[in-house]
């Protein structure tokens, strides 16, 4: 039953925000901001801020936040 509730919460958050939840995500864990969201939009959508993950390719598309 816990897995069903976790999956439901993940789907609800994904429908409210432009985010995706990583594998084994639990409530209050960071979520991934969709790459289609610009940095300006992310600043407006997530006023608490977000963290950009450093990647070997130096691309800045992997951003994490809490919702």
N, CA, C and O atoms as a CHARMM CRD file, in Angstrom:
* protein
*
  268
    1    1 UNK  N      0.81700  -1.19300   0.00000 PROA 1      0.00000
    2    1 UNK  CA     0.00000   0.00000   0.00000 PROA 1      0.00000
    3    1 UNK  C      0.86300   1.26100   0.00000 PROA 1      0.00000
    4    1 UNK  O      0.49500   2.26000  -0.61900 PROA 1      0.00000
    5    2 UNK  N      2.00200   1.22600   0.68400 PROA 2      0.00000
    6    2 UNK  CA     2.89600   2.38500   0.72300 PROA 2      0.00000
    7    2 UNK  C      3.35300   2.78300  -0.67800 PROA 2      0.00000
    8    2 UNK  O      3.43600   3.96900  -0.99500 PROA 2      0.00000
    9    3 UNK  N      3.64800   1.79500  -1.51000 PROA 3      0.00000
   10    3 UNK  CA     4.10800   2.07500  -2.86900 PROA 3      0.00000
   11    3 UNK  C      3.00300   2.72800  -3.69800 PROA 3      0.00000
   12    3 UNK  O      3.28600   3.61300  -4.50600 PROA 3      0.00000
   13    4 UNK  N      1.77200   2.31600  -3.51700 PROA 4      0.00000
   14    4 UNK  CA     0.64600   2.91700  -4.22900 PROA 4      0.00000
   15    4 UNK  C      0.50300   4.38600  -3.82800 PROA 4      0.00000
   16    4 UNK  O      0.32200   5.24300  -4.69300 PROA 4      0.00000
   17    5 UNK  N      0.57900   4.68700  -2.54500 PROA 5      0.00000
   18    5 UNK  CA     0.48300   6.06000  -2.07100 PROA 5      0.00000
   19    5 UNK  C      1.64100   6.90800  -2.58500 PROA 5      0.00000
   20    5 UNK  O      1.44200   8.05800  -2.97600 PROA 5      0.00000
   21    6 UNK  N      2.83700   6.35300  -2.58600 PROA 6      0.00000
   22    6 UNK  CA     4.01500   7.06500  -3.07600 PROA 6      0.00000
   23    6 UNK  C      3.84500   7.40400  -4.55600 PROA 6      0.00000
   24    6 UNK  O      4.12100   8.52800  -4.97500 PROA 6      0.00000
   25    7 UNK  N      3.39100   6.43000  -5.34500 PROA 7      0.00000
   26    7 UNK  CA     3.19100   6.65300  -6.77500 PROA 7      0.00000
   27    7 UNK  C      2.09800   7.69300  -7.01100 PROA 7      0.00000
   28    7 UNK  O      2.22600   8.52400  -7.91000 PROA 7      0.00000
   29    8 UNK  N      1.04300   7.66100  -6.23300 PROA 8      0.00000
   30    8 UNK  CA    -0.03300   8.63600  -6.36100 PROA 8      0.00000
   31    8 UNK  C      0.46500  10.05000  -6.04600 PROA 8      0.00000
   32    8 UNK  O      0.14800  10.99400  -6.77000 PROA 8      0.00000
   33    9 UNK  N      1.23600  10.19500  -4.98100 PROA 9      0.00000
   34    9 UNK  CA     1.79800  11.50200  -4.63500 PROA 9      0.00000
   35    9 UNK  C      2.72700  12.00600  -5.73300 PROA 9      0.00000
   36    9 UNK  O      2.73300  13.19700  -6.04400 PROA 9      0.00000
   37   10 UNK  N      3.49700  11.12200  -6.30900 PROA 10     0.00000
   38   10 UNK  CA     4.40000  11.49000  -7.40300 PROA 10     0.00000
   39   10 UNK  C      3.60800  12.00800  -8.59500 PROA 10     0.00000
   40   10 UNK  O      3.96600  13.03300  -9.17700 PROA 10     0.00000
   41   11 UNK  N      2.55300  11.32400  -8.96000 PROA 11     0.00000
   42   11 UNK  CA     1.72100  11.74100 -10.09100 PROA 11     0.00000
   43   11 UNK  C      1.02700  13.07300  -9.82100 PROA 11     0.00000
   44   11 UNK  O      0.90700  13.90500 -10.72000 PROA 11     0.00000
   45   12 UNK  N      0.57500  13.27700  -8.59600 PROA 12     0.00000
   46   12 UNK  CA    -0.08700  14.52800  -8.25000 PROA 12     0.00000
   47   12 UNK  C      0.88000  15.70600  -8.35800 PROA 12     0.00000
   48   12 UNK  O      0.52600  16.75500  -8.89700 PROA 12     0.00000
   49   13 UNK  N      2.08800  15.53600  -7.85000 PROA 13     0.00000
   50   13 UNK  CA     3.07900  16.61000  -7.92500 PROA 13     0.00000
   51   13 UNK  C      3.47100  16.89300  -9.37300 PROA 13     0.00000
   52   13 UNK  O      3.63700  18.04900  -9.76100 PROA 13     0.00000
   53   14 UNK  N      3.61800  15.83600 -10.16700 PROA 14     0.00000
   54   14 UNK  CA     3.97700  16.01100 -11.57300 PROA 14     0.00000
   55   14 UNK  C      2.88200  16.74700 -12.33800 PROA 14     0.00000
   56   14 UNK  O      3.18100  17.48700 -13.27500 PROA 14     0.00000
   57   15 UNK  N      1.62900  16.55700 -11.96000 PROA 15     0.00000
   58   15 UNK  CA     0.53800  17.24600 -12.65900 PROA 15     0.00000
   59   15 UNK  C      0.41200  18.70200 -12.20300 PROA 15     0.00000
   60   15 UNK  O     -0.05300  19.53900 -12.97600 PROA 15     0.00000
   61   16 UNK  N      0.80900  19.02400 -10.97900 PROA 16     0.00000
   62   16 UNK  CA     0.71600  20.39000 -10.47000 PROA 16     0.00000
   63   16 UNK  C      1.90200  21.25400 -10.89900 PROA 16     0.00000
   64   16 UNK  O      1.74400  22.45100 -11.13800 PROA 16     0.00000
   65   17 UNK  N      3.07000  20.65800 -10.99500 PROA 17     0.00000
   66   17 UNK  CA     4.30300  21.36300 -11.33300 PROA 17     0.00000
   67   17 UNK  C      4.91600  20.68300 -12.55800 PROA 17     0.00000
   68   17 UNK  O      4.55600  19.55000 -12.88000 PROA 17     0.00000
   69   18 UNK  N      5.81700  21.34700 -13.22700 PROA 18     0.00000
   70   18 UNK  CA     6.51200  20.73600 -14.36100 PROA 18     0.00000
   71   18 UNK  C      7.75900  20.04600 -13.82600 PROA 18     0.00000
   72   18 UNK  O      8.88000  20.52300 -14.00000 PROA 18     0.00000
   73   19 UNK  N      7.53300  18.90000 -13.16600 PROA 19     0.00000
   74   19 UNK  CA     8.63100  18.15700 -12.52800 PROA 19     0.00000
   75   19 UNK  C      8.50800  16.67200 -12.85600 PROA 19     0.00000
   76   19 UNK  O      7.50400  16.20600 -13.39500 PROA 19     0.00000
   77   20 UNK  N      9.55300  15.96300 -12.51200 PROA 20     0.00000
   78   20 UNK  CA     9.54900  14.50000 -12.57200 PROA 20     0.00000
   79   20 UNK  C     10.18200  14.00300 -11.27800 PROA 20     0.00000
   80   20 UNK  O     11.05500  14.65900 -10.71000 PROA 20     0.00000
   81   21 UNK  N      9.74000  12.85600 -10.82600 PROA 21     0.00000
   82   21 UNK  CA    10.30500  12.29000  -9.60300 PROA 21     0.00000
   83   21 UNK  C     11.27600  11.17100  -9.97400 PROA 21     0.00000
   84   21 UNK  O     10.95900  10.32500 -10.81000 PROA 21     0.00000
   85   22 UNK  N     12.45400  11.16400  -9.35700 PROA 22     0.00000
   86   22 UNK  CA    13.42200  10.11100  -9.63400 PROA 22     0.00000
   87   22 UNK  C     12.97000   8.75300  -9.08100 PROA 22     0.00000
   88   22 UNK  O     12.03100   8.67600  -8.28900 PROA 22     0.00000
   89   23 UNK  N     13.63700   7.71200  -9.49900 PROA 23     0.00000
   90   23 UNK  CA    13.34600   6.37100  -8.97200 PROA 23     0.00000
   91   23 UNK  C     13.51800   6.36900  -7.46100 PROA 23     0.00000
   92   23 UNK  O     14.40900   7.03300  -6.93100 PROA 23     0.00000
   93   24 UNK  N     12.68600   5.63800  -6.78500 PROA 24     0.00000
   94   24 UNK  CA    12.70200   5.51200  -5.32500 PROA 24     0.00000
   95   24 UNK  C     12.45000   6.84100  -4.61200 PROA 24     0.00000
   96   24 UNK  O     12.84700   7.01400  -3.46000 PROA 24     0.00000
   97   25 UNK  N     11.79700   7.76800  -5.28800 PROA 25     0.00000
   98   25 UNK  CA    11.47100   9.05900  -4.68600 PROA 25     0.00000
   99   25 UNK  C     10.52800   8.86500  -3.51600 PROA 25     0.00000
  100   25 UNK  O      9.64200   8.01100  -3.54900 PROA 25     0.00000
  101   26 UNK  N     10.72700   9.66600  -2.48200 PROA 26     0.00000
  102   26 UNK  CA     9.84800   9.67800  -1.31400 PROA 26     0.00000
  103   26 UNK  C      9.42000  11.12100  -1.08000 PROA 26     0.00000
  104   26 UNK  O     10.16000  12.04200  -1.42800 PROA 26     0.00000
  105   27 UNK  N      8.24300  11.33900  -0.50000 PROA 27     0.00000
  106   27 UNK  CA     7.82600  12.71300  -0.20300 PROA 27     0.00000
  107   27 UNK  C      8.91100  13.45900   0.57500 PROA 27     0.00000
  108   27 UNK  O      9.55600  12.90000   1.46100 PROA 27     0.00000
  109   28 UNK  N      9.09500  14.71900   0.22600 PROA 28     0.00000
  110   28 UNK  CA    10.10700  15.62000   0.78300 PROA 28     0.00000
  111   28 UNK  C     11.49600  15.39900   0.19000 PROA 28     0.00000
  112   28 UNK  O     12.42500  16.11500   0.56400 PROA 28     0.00000
  113   29 UNK  N     11.67500  14.44100  -0.71700 PROA 29     0.00000
  114   29 UNK  CA    12.93000  14.29500  -1.44900 PROA 29     0.00000
  115   29 UNK  C     12.93200  15.29000  -2.60800 PROA 29     0.00000
  116   29 UNK  O     11.86600  15.71200  -3.05600 PROA 29     0.00000
  117   30 UNK  N     14.11200  15.66900  -3.09800 PROA 30     0.00000
  118   30 UNK  CA    14.15900  16.57900  -4.24900 PROA 30     0.00000
  119   30 UNK  C     13.53600  15.95400  -5.49200 PROA 30     0.00000
  120   30 UNK  O     13.53900  14.73500  -5.66300 PROA 30     0.00000
  121   31 UNK  N     13.00500  16.80900  -6.35200 PROA 31     0.00000
  122   31 UNK  CA    12.42600  16.39400  -7.63100 PROA 31     0.00000
  123   31 UNK  C     13.19700  17.08600  -8.75500 PROA 31     0.00000
  124   31 UNK  O     13.90600  18.06300  -8.51600 PROA 31     0.00000
  125   32 UNK  N     13.05900  16.58200  -9.96600 PROA 32     0.00000
  126   32 UNK  CA    13.76100  17.11700 -11.12500 PROA 32     0.00000
  127   32 UNK  C     12.83100  18.08300 -11.86600 PROA 32     0.00000
  128   32 UNK  O     11.69000  17.74400 -12.18100 PROA 32     0.00000
  129   33 UNK  N     13.33200  19.28100 -12.13700 PROA 33     0.00000
  130   33 UNK  CA    12.57300  20.26600 -12.91300 PROA 33     0.00000
  131   33 UNK  C     12.69600  19.89000 -14.38500 PROA 33     0.00000
  132   33 UNK  O     13.78600  19.56700 -14.85800 PROA 33     0.00000
  133   34 UNK  N     11.60000  19.93200 -15.09400 PROA 34     0.00000
  134   34 UNK  CA    11.58000  19.58500 -16.51200 PROA 34     0.00000
  135   34 UNK  C     12.54200  20.46700 -17.30200 PROA 34     0.00000
  136   34 UNK  O     12.60900  21.67200 -17.06200 PROA 34     0.00000
  137   35 UNK  N     13.29200  19.88200 -18.24500 PROA 35     0.00000
  138   35 UNK  CA    14.20300  20.69000 -19.07000 PROA 35     0.00000
  139   35 UNK  C     13.47000  21.72500 -19.92400 PROA 35     0.00000
  140   35 UNK  O     14.08900  22.68700 -20.38000 PROA 35     0.00000
  141   36 UNK  N     12.17200  21.55100 -20.15000 PROA 36     0.00000
  142   36 UNK  CA    11.41600  22.52500 -20.94400 PROA 36     0.00000
  143   36 UNK  C     11.16600  23.82900 -20.18200 PROA 36     0.00000
  144   36 UNK  O     10.75500  24.82200 -20.78200 PROA 36     0.00000
  145   37 UNK  N     11.40700  23.83600 -18.87900 PROA 37     0.00000
  146   37 UNK  CA    11.22500  25.03000 -18.05300 PROA 37     0.00000
  147   37 UNK  C     12.51400  25.85100 -18.10200 PROA 37     0.00000
  148   37 UNK  O     13.58700  25.34900 -17.76900 PROA 37     0.00000
  149   38 UNK  N     12.40500  27.11200 -18.51600 PROA 38     0.00000
  150   38 UNK  CA    13.58800  27.97500 -18.56100 PROA 38     0.00000
  151   38 UNK  C     14.00900  28.36300 -17.14400 PROA 38     0.00000
  152   38 UNK  O     13.25500  28.17600 -16.18900 PROA 38     0.00000
  153   39 UNK  N     15.21300  28.90100 -17.02200 PROA 39     0.00000
  154   39 UNK  CA    15.68700  29.34000 -15.70700 PROA 39     0.00000
  155   39 UNK  C     14.80300  30.44900 -15.15100 PROA 39     0.00000
  156   39 UNK  O     14.54200  30.48700 -13.94900 PROA 39     0.00000
  157   40 UNK  N     14.34200  31.34800 -16.00800 PROA 40     0.00000
  158   40 UNK  CA    13.47400  32.43200 -15.55800 PROA 40     0.00000
  159   40 UNK  C     12.14200  31.87900 -15.03600 PROA 40     0.00000
  160   40 UNK  O     11.64000  32.32200 -14.00200 PROA 40     0.00000
  161   41 UNK  N     11.57900  30.91000 -15.76000 PROA 41     0.00000
  162   41 UNK  CA    10.33300  30.28500 -15.31700 PROA 41     0.00000
  163   41 UNK  C     10.54800  29.52500 -14.01300 PROA 41     0.00000
  164   41 UNK  O      9.69200  29.55100 -13.12900 PROA 41     0.00000
  165   42 UNK  N     11.68100  28.85300 -13.89300 PROA 42     0.00000
  166   42 UNK  CA    11.97600  28.08300 -12.67700 PROA 42     0.00000
  167   42 UNK  C     12.07000  28.99700 -11.46700 PROA 42     0.00000
  168   42 UNK  O     11.62400  28.63500 -10.37800 PROA 42     0.00000
  169   43 UNK  N     12.64800  30.18200 -11.64900 PROA 43     0.00000
  170   43 UNK  CA    12.74700  31.13200 -10.53600 PROA 43     0.00000
  171   43 UNK  C     11.36800  31.57700 -10.07500 PROA 43     0.00000
  172   43 UNK  O     11.14600  31.78000  -8.88200 PROA 43     0.00000
  173   44 UNK  N     10.43800  31.73100 -11.01700 PROA 44     0.00000
  174   44 UNK  CA     9.07300  32.12500 -10.66700 PROA 44     0.00000
  175   44 UNK  C      8.28600  30.96200 -10.07200 PROA 44     0.00000
  176   44 UNK  O      7.53500  31.14100  -9.11400 PROA 44     0.00000
  177   45 UNK  N      8.46100  29.76200 -10.64400 PROA 45     0.00000
  178   45 UNK  CA     7.69300  28.59500 -10.20400 PROA 45     0.00000
  179   45 UNK  C      8.15600  28.05500  -8.86300 PROA 45     0.00000
  180   45 UNK  O      7.36300  27.51000  -8.09500 PROA 45     0.00000
  181   46 UNK  N      9.45500  28.20900  -8.58400 PROA 46     0.00000
  182   46 UNK  CA    10.03500  27.64800  -7.36100 PROA 46     0.00000
  183   46 UNK  C     10.76600  28.75300  -6.60200 PROA 46     0.00000
  184   46 UNK  O     11.99500  28.80800  -6.63300 PROA 46     0.00000
  185   47 UNK  N     10.02900  29.63400  -5.92100 PROA 47     0.00000
  186   47 UNK  CA    10.65000  30.76800  -5.23500 PROA 47     0.00000
  187   47 UNK  C     11.62100  30.35700  -4.12700 PROA 47     0.00000
  188   47 UNK  O     12.48200  31.14800  -3.74000 PROA 47     0.00000
  189   48 UNK  N     11.49400  29.14600  -3.61800 PROA 48     0.00000
  190   48 UNK  CA    12.43000  28.67600  -2.59200 PROA 48     0.00000
  191   48 UNK  C     13.78800  28.33600  -3.19800 PROA 48     0.00000
  192   48 UNK  O     14.75700  28.10100  -2.47600 PROA 48     0.00000
  193   49 UNK  N     13.85200  28.31100  -4.53700 PROA 49     0.00000
  194   49 UNK  CA    15.11500  28.06300  -5.21500 PROA 49     0.00000
  195   49 UNK  C     15.24200  26.64900  -5.73600 PROA 49     0.00000
  196   49 UNK  O     14.40700  25.78200  -5.47400 PROA 49     0.00000
  197   50 UNK  N     16.31700  26.44500  -6.48400 PROA 50     0.00000
  198   50 UNK  CA    16.62500  25.13500  -7.03700 PROA 50     0.00000
  199   50 UNK  C     18.13400  24.99700  -7.14900 PROA 50     0.00000
  200   50 UNK  O     18.86800  25.98300  -7.07200 PROA 50     0.00000
  201   51 UNK  N     18.58200  23.77500  -7.32900 PROA 51     0.00000
  202   51 UNK  CA    20.01200  23.48300  -7.40800 PROA 51     0.00000
  203   51 UNK  C     20.29400  22.88700  -8.78300 PROA 51     0.00000
  204   51 UNK  O     19.59600  21.97400  -9.22400 PROA 51     0.00000
  205   52 UNK  N     21.31800  23.40400  -9.45900 PROA 52     0.00000
  206   52 UNK  CA    21.73000  22.86000 -10.74800 PROA 52     0.00000
  207   52 UNK  C     22.85300  21.85700 -10.50200 PROA 52     0.00000
  208   52 UNK  O     23.82900  22.16200  -9.81700 PROA 52     0.00000
  209   53 UNK  N     22.70800  20.67000 -11.06200 PROA 53     0.00000
  210   53 UNK  CA    23.69200  19.60500 -10.86900 PROA 53     0.00000
  211   53 UNK  C     24.81600  19.78300 -11.88100 PROA 53     0.00000
  212   53 UNK  O     24.56600  19.97100 -13.07100 PROA 53     0.00000
  213   54 UNK  N     26.05600  19.72200 -11.40000 PROA 54     0.00000
  214   54 UNK  CA    27.21000  19.79000 -12.29300 PROA 54     0.00000
  215   54 UNK  C     27.34500  18.46800 -13.02700 PROA 54     0.00000
  216   54 UNK  O     27.43600  17.40600 -12.41300 PROA 54     0.00000
  217   55 UNK  N     27.35800  18.54900 -14.35300 PROA 55     0.00000
  218   55 UNK  CA    27.46900  17.36400 -15.19700 PROA 55     0.00000
  219   55 UNK  C     28.78400  17.39900 -15.96300 PROA 55     0.00000
  220   55 UNK  O     29.31300  18.48000 -16.21900 PROA 55     0.00000
  221   56 UNK  N     29.32200  16.24100 -16.33300 PROA 56     0.00000
  222   56 UNK  CA    30.57200  16.21900 -17.09900 PROA 56     0.00000
  223   56 UNK  C     30.47400  17.00000 -18.41800 PROA 56     0.00000
  224   56 UNK  O     31.48100  17.51500 -18.90500 PROA 56     0.00000
  225   57 UNK  N     29.28200  17.08900 -18.98900 PROA 57     0.00000
  226   57 UNK  CA    29.09500  17.80200 -20.25700 PROA 57     0.00000
  227   57 UNK  C     29.02300  19.31700 -20.05600 PROA 57     0.00000
  228   57 UNK  O     28.99000  20.06500 -21.03200 PROA 57     0.00000
  229   58 UNK  N     28.99800  19.77700 -18.80000 PROA 58     0.00000
  230   58 UNK  CA    28.85600  21.19700 -18.43800 PROA 58     0.00000
  231   58 UNK  C     27.52000  21.79400 -18.87000 PROA 58     0.00000
  232   58 UNK  O     27.37700  23.01600 -18.90300 PROA 58     0.00000
  233   59 UNK  N     26.54600  20.95800 -19.19900 PROA 59     0.00000
  234   59 UNK  CA    25.20700  21.45000 -19.51700 PROA 59     0.00000
  235   59 UNK  C     24.44500  21.65700 -18.22000 PROA 59     0.00000
  236   59 UNK  O     24.65200  20.93500 -17.24500 PROA 59     0.00000
  237   60 UNK  N     23.57600  22.63100 -18.21600 PROA 60     0.00000
  238   60 UNK  CA    22.88400  23.03900 -16.98500 PROA 60     0.00000
  239   60 UNK  C     21.41000  22.64300 -16.98600 PROA 60     0.00000
  240   60 UNK  O     20.58100  23.38300 -16.45600 PROA 60     0.00000
  241   61 UNK  N     21.06500  21.50100 -17.56400 PROA 61     0.00000
  242   61 UNK  CA    19.65200  21.14000 -17.67600 PROA 61     0.00000
  243   61 UNK  C     19.13500  20.30100 -16.51800 PROA 61     0.00000
  244   61 UNK  O     17.91900  20.15900 -16.38800 PROA 61     0.00000
  245   62 UNK  N     19.98400  19.74100 -15.67500 PROA 62     0.00000
  246   62 UNK  CA    19.51900  18.91100 -14.55600 PROA 62     0.00000
  247   62 UNK  C     19.42600  19.78600 -13.31500 PROA 62     0.00000
  248   62 UNK  O     20.43300  20.12600 -12.69500 PROA 62     0.00000
  249   63 UNK  N     18.17500  20.14800 -12.96200 PROA 63     0.00000
  250   63 UNK  CA    17.92000  21.03100 -11.82300 PROA 63     0.00000
  251   63 UNK  C     17.01200  20.32700 -10.83600 PROA 63     0.00000
  252   63 UNK  O     16.03500  19.68300 -11.21900 PROA 63     0.00000
  253   64 UNK  N     17.34400  20.45700  -9.56000 PROA 64     0.00000
  254   64 UNK  CA    16.58300  19.80300  -8.49400 PROA 64     0.00000
  255   64 UNK  C     15.95600  20.86100  -7.59400 PROA 64     0.00000
  256   64 UNK  O     16.53300  21.92400  -7.37000 PROA 64     0.00000
  257   65 UNK  N     14.77700  20.55500  -7.08800 PROA 65     0.00000
  258   65 UNK  CA    14.10000  21.43300  -6.15300 PROA 65     0.00000
  259   65 UNK  C     13.22900  20.59300  -5.23400 PROA 65     0.00000
  260   65 UNK  O     13.04200  19.39800  -5.46400 PROA 65     0.00000
  261   66 UNK  N     12.70200  21.21600  -4.20400 PROA 66     0.00000
  262   66 UNK  CA    11.75000  20.56200  -3.30400 PROA 66     0.00000
  263   66 UNK  C     10.39300  21.20200  -3.49100 PROA 66     0.00000
  264   66 UNK  O     10.27900  22.42700  -3.54500 PROA 66     0.00000
  265   67 UNK  N      9.36700  20.38200  -3.59000 PROA 67     0.00000
  266   67 UNK  CA     7.98500  20.87900  -3.69900 PROA 67     0.00000
  267   67 UNK  C      7.11400  20.18800  -2.67600 PROA 67     0.00000
  268   67 UNK  O      5.91600  20.46100  -2.60000 PROA 67     0.00000
